Amino acid sequence: MLRQRLPVRPLSVADHDAALEVCARDRVANAFVAARIVEGSLRTSPGALLGHWGDGELRGLAWVSANVVPVELDDDGVAAVASRISRMRRQCASIFGPSGQVVGLWDRLGPTWGPVRAIRTHQPLLTTRTRPSTLGLSLDPGVRPARMDEVDLVLPAAAHMFTEEIGYPPYFGSDRGYRASIAALVRAGHTFVKIEDGEVVFKADVGSLALGCAQVQGVWLHPRLRGQGLSVPAMASVVEQVLSGLADEVSLYVNDFNVAARATYERCGFREVGSFTTVLL
């Protein structure tokens, strides 16, 4: 009866399997939330994952924390989740995910949540299961997983990438929290780097890993090296290594206006399978 009275409610550890089943309907589009579930968020971040229920079944999800990320929400689910989170403006920095769901949420939240930094309406969602080596691509032998003693080298590269992408620095004052997030990725073996003369000149992270799909984020090449044909072998090396041990599919999403990045990903075997939208608050 509780689920019938409350179409949207926070999920608990007991909902773990059902929530993953919802994510598995489209493991590429839903990799971010699936990874949070696999990492134990239902235990460590109570209340962060909302479930939309209908006819006694879990129909869709919404991750609501530093970001809002919808998963498999139909029109009723979008309306119900938007109503639930309409007063949470200051608790999140963005809304991102499959375009239809994000646009639906923003149509309802926008009038009360106020102005935004940017809306990136069309971000192609790309995926590949093909090893770049089978496409005849050269792999950069210098690209490898970062080590824990290299966290302080990775940090400035990560901060530079974040600032370029979002438009403001990832932290103000102490870098303690940001450094901890970087260290967690490095510890898991999910940050790939190329280091020259004690400086990271290329990096890419597996930001989410679940259901056999690895979602890559934070791809960055040092500005002084851009335009020299180095991004394809570096990215190809990342994809090759991920497919060799972490997952059987690699995905990412990219801004439609980033022509150079899109060309790199196409060369590395990625194909477009959907569209994301990001609202930066």
N, C-alpha and C positions, 0 to 999 in steps of 0.2 A: 504493500500500500504506500509506503514511503516513496518508492520510486515513481509511482503514479501521481502522487501529489506534488512531487518536486521533479519536473522534467530535466532540470540541470542541478547536479550536486557534485561535491568533491568526491573523487574516487579514493579508495583505500587499497591496502596490500591485497585484500581479498579480490579486487577487481583486476589484478595484474594480467592474468591470462586473457580475459575478455578485452582489455584495453589493447593488448598486443595484437589480438585478432583483428580489431578495427584497423590498426595501423597497417597490418599485412595486406589489406585490400589494395594498397598502392605503396609498396615499401620504398619506392624512390621518393615520392612526394611527401611521405610521412616519416622519413628517416630521422629527422630531428626529434620528434616526440617519442618515436619508438626507442631511440637511444637513451633518452632521459628515463624511460620506464625500465629498460634493461639495466641502467646504472643504479637503480634503486630509488628513484625519486618518490615513489609512492610511500616509501618509508622515511626518507630523509627530508622531503619537502611536502609535508602534508598540506592538502588544500590546493596545491599548484596545478593538479590535473583535474579538470572538470569533465564530467560525462553527461551526454545528452541521451535521455532515455525515452523510449516510445514503445508502447505495447509490451512492456516488461523486458525489453531488450536494450542493450547498449548500442546506440545508433551512431554516435559521433563523439569527438573529444575536443577539448581546447586546453592547451597549455597556457597558463596564466601566471607569469612570474615577471622576470625582467623583460620578457617578450610575450606577446600573445600570438599563439600559433594554432590555427584550426586544423582539425583532422576529420575528414569525411562528414562534415556537417551539411545536412540538407537545408532547405529554406527555413523550416521550422526550427532546426537546430541553431542556425545563424541568429534568428530572431531571439531565441531563448537565451543563448549565450551572451548576446549583446545586452540584453536586459539585465542579466546577472552582473556583468562587469562594467556597466556604464559609469560607475562612480570610482573607477580605479585608474584614472588618468595619470597620476603621479607615480604609479607603481610599475610602469613599463616604459621602455624606450622605443619599442616598435611593434608593429603587427606585420607578420609575414607568413607566407604560405601560398597554397593554390589560389590563383587569382580570383576565381568566382567567390570563394568563401571570404577572402580578405576584403574584397570590394563590398560584399554584403554586410560584413561587420562594420566597415568604415561608413557606409551609407547611414547606418543607424547610430554609430558612436560619434561621428564627426560633428554634428550640430552642437553637442554638449562638451566634447573634448577639446574643441578649439583648433587654432592654427597648427600646422605641422611644419617640420623642417623640409620634408620632401616626400613625394609619392612617386615611387618607381613602379609604374603601371605594368610594364611587361618585362619580366626577367626570364628568359628562356631557361627551362629546366632540362638539363642534359644528362645523358647516361651512356655508359659503355661497358661491355663485357669482353672487349677485345684487347688482347695484349698488344701494345704498340710495336713490340719487336716483330710481330707477325705482319705488320703493315710496312715493314722495311724502314722504320724510323730508327735513328740513332738515339741511344740512351745516354744521358750525361752520367758518367761513372762517378762524378763527385757528389751527386745527390744521395743522401743517406739519412737514416733516422738520427735526430739530434740526441745528444747525451745529456745527462743531468748536470754535468759540469759546464754545459754550454747554455744554460738557461739565461744567464746574463747577456750572452751574445744574441740570443733569439729575441729578447725583450725589445730592443730598439727597432728591429726589423718589423716585429709584430705591431708595435705602436705606430710606426710610419705607415704600414698598410692600413691600419684602422683609421687613422686620420685622413688618409687619401680617400678612402671609401666612404666614410660617414660624414666627414667634414669638421670633426672636432676630436681632441685627444681622448684616448680610452681611460685616462685618469687625470685627476688634478691633485697636486700634492704628493702624498705617498703612493708608491707603485706597488705596495704590498699585495693588495687584492688581485691586481692584474698579473703580477708576477706569479702568484699562486695558481691562477688559471693556466698560464703558460706552462708552469712546471708540471701540472697535472697531465697536460697533453704530451709533454716530453716523456714523463714517467711511463705513460701508457704505450709509448712507441708510435705516437700518432702525429708527430711533427717531423717533417722531412726538410732538410736544409742542404745548402751548399755553402761552404765556408772558405774564404780566401783571405790570407793575411790577417787572420784573427777577426774577420768580419763576415757576418751572414750576408750573402749576396742574392740568395734565393731561398724561399721557404714556402711551404704549403702544409696545411693541417688536415687531418681527418677529424673533423669536428663532431661527427656523429657516425656511429657504427652500430647497426642492428639489423637483424633479419637477413643477414648476408649482403647488405648494402652499406657501402662506405660513402658518406657525403663529405666532399672536400671543400674546404673554405680557406680564406686567408692566403690565397696565392699571391706572391709578391716577388718581383725582380727588382734589384737595385736600379734606381733611375739612370745611373751612369752606364748601365749595361743594356738598356732597352734599345730596340731597333737593330740589334746585331744578330738576330736569329738564334738567340740562346734559350728562349722560353720554351720552344717545342721540345728539344731534347731533355730539358729539365723536367717539364711536366710529364713527358712520356716516361721518364724514369720513375716518377711518383706513381703513375698509374700502373706501371709494370710491377713495382714492388707491392702495391696494395693488392693487386690481383694475385700475387704470388703467395700471399699469406694471411691477409686480413679479411678479404671479402671476395665474392664472385661477381660483384657489380660495383662500379664507381659512378657517383653522380655529383653534380654541382649545379648551381644556378648562377647566372651572370647578367649584368646589366645589358640591355639590348643596345645601348649606345657605345659599349666597349668593344669596338670593332676589332682591335688587335687581340684581345683575349678570346673573343669568339672564334677568330681565325686559328688561334693556337689550339683551342679545344677541338675544333673540327679536324685539324691535322692529326690530333692524337686519337681520333676515332669516336669522339662523342657525337651523339645525335639528339635532336630535340624531341622530348616526349611530353612536354607540358609547359605551363607558364606560371610563374610566381609573381606576386605583387608584394612590395614592401612599403609600409607607411612608417616613416621616421618621425617620431614625436619629439 
